[in-house]
Amino acid sequence: MALVVLLRGVNVGGHRTFRPATLAKELEHLGAVNIGAAGTFVIRERVGRAELRAELARRLPFDTEIVICEGREILRLASNDVFARPPAEPGIVRFVSVLVGDLCESGAAAGAAASPGCQRLVTGVIFTAFGSRAAGAR
């Protein structure tokens, strides 16, 4: 199964900017596919998470949190299709927020994902929608 890479807080408000398509090209030996401009990638070739994390950190021009999860986790979350009903109305914006947490071997401190024996995992997802029905009205 493919791995999915999520980069936290990139290409937002002019901070931590980079070209995801360029990074995907640099990672083509891993079968990397860029998904949009927000720092999400699918890695289709087999590679260890530690090796992938190290290569991403080496190639990015800034420090950022790197979350790597299995594609089946994303498929499971998407299978709920929480945005299918009700249909979106004009002026309603929908967001998906990914929650992550640390899984550490015994004795490792929580929040120490960069430490040996720890990894960042997707622990949940929050689906939100907000806006005004009168959006665009004057």
C-alpha positions in Angstrom: 0.0 0.0 0.0 1.2 3.5 -0.8 2.2 6.0 1.8 0.7 9.5 2.2 2.8 12.4 3.3 1.3 15.5 4.9 3.4 18.6 5.5 2.1 20.9 8.1 1.6 24.6 7.5 3.3 24.9 4.1 2.4 27.3 1.3 0.1 29.2 3.6 0.2 33.0 3.8 3.5 33.3 2.1 5.3 31.2 4.8 7.3 28.0 4.2 6.8 28.3 0.5 8.0 25.8 -2.0 7.0 24.1 -5.2 5.4 20.7 -4.5 5.6 19.7 -8.1 9.4 20.2 -8.0 9.7 18.1 -4.9 7.6 15.4 -6.4 9.9 15.3 -9.5 13.0 15.1 -7.1 11.3 12.1 -5.5 10.2 10.4 -8.7 12.5 7.4 -7.8 9.9 6.8 -5.0 7.0 7.1 -7.3 6.0 10.4 -5.7 2.8 12.1 -6.8 2.0 15.6 -5.7 -1.6 16.3 -4.6 -2.3 20.0 -5.0 -0.3 22.9 -3.5 -0.7 22.1 0.2 2.2 19.7 0.8 0.4 16.4 0.3 2.1 13.6 -1.6 1.5 9.9 -2.4 4.6 7.7 -2.3 3.9 4.6 -4.5 7.3 2.7 -4.1 8.2 0.8 -1.0 10.3 2.8 1.4 10.8 2.9 5.1 9.2 5.8 7.0 12.4 6.9 8.6 14.2 6.9 5.2 11.4 8.8 3.6 11.2 11.4 6.4 15.0 12.0 6.2 14.9 12.5 2.5 12.0 14.9 2.7 13.7 16.9 5.5 16.9 17.1 3.4 15.1 18.3 0.3 12.7 20.9 1.9 14.1 24.5 2.3 12.6 24.8 5.8 11.8 22.8 8.9 8.2 21.6 9.1 6.3 18.7 10.7 6.1 15.7 8.4 3.4 13.2 8.9 3.5 9.9 7.1 0.6 7.5 7.1 -0.6 4.5 5.0 -2.9 5.1 2.1 -5.4 2.7 3.6 -5.8 5.1 6.6 -6.8 7.9 4.3 -9.1 5.6 2.3 -10.8 4.5 5.6 -11.4 8.1 6.6 -12.7 9.1 3.1 -15.1 6.2 3.0 -17.3 7.9 5.5 -18.0 10.6 2.9 -19.2 13.1 5.5 -19.7 15.8 3.0 -22.0 13.8 0.8 -25.1 15.0 2.6 -26.4 17.7 2.7 -25.2 19.2 -0.5 -23.1 22.3 -0.1 -25.0 25.6 -0.4 -23.4 28.8 -1.9 -21.2 30.5 0.6 -20.5 27.3 2.6 -16.8 26.3 2.8 -15.8 22.8 3.9 -12.5 21.9 5.6 -10.8 18.7 6.6 -8.4 18.9 9.5 -6.0 16.0 10.2 -5.1 15.3 13.9 -1.8 13.7 14.6 -0.3 12.2 17.7 2.9 10.5 18.8 3.3 6.8 19.2 6.5 6.2 21.2 8.2 3.1 22.4 8.2 2.6 26.2 10.1 5.3 28.0 10.0 7.9 25.2 8.4 11.3 26.0 5.2 12.2 24.3 5.7 15.0 21.8 9.1 13.7 20.9 8.3 12.5 17.4 11.8 13.4 16.2 13.3 11.1 18.9 14.3 7.5 18.0 11.5 5.1 18.7 8.7 7.7 18.0 6.5 8.3 15.0 3.7 10.7 14.1 0.4 9.0 13.4 -3.0 10.2 12.1 -5.2 10.0 15.2 -8.4 11.5 13.8 -10.0 13.9 11.4 -12.3 16.8 11.9 -14.8 17.8 9.2 -16.1 21.3 9.4 -18.2 23.6 7.2 -18.9 27.2 7.8 -20.2 30.3 6.0 -23.2 32.4 5.4 -26.2 31.6 3.4 -26.2 35.3 2.4 -22.6 35.1 1.1 -22.2 37.5 -1.8 -25.4 39.3 -1.0 -25.3 43.0 -0.4 
